[in-house]
Amino acid sequence: MQTAPVVQRKMFTIRFSEDELARLELVAKHYGLTAAGVLRMLLKREEDAIRAAVPAPRASKPRKR
């Protein structure tokens, strides 16, 4: 669940087909979230997966002289 306060910066409007809306409502009900909460959860999950798949940049070591 969200722990930090959300600062609203931009509004995002999206249109769903009836099938997509039914899927969204099913997932929201399953997790006990709102539609916006489901979208945030899925975005976070995907971001975590992408970041885990990309190797972290290695810190450069100081050169010995």
Secondary structure, 3 states (H helix, E strand, C coil): CCCCCCCCCCCCCCCCCHHHHHHHHHHHHHHCCCHHHHHHHHHHHHHHHHHHHCCCCCCCCCCCC
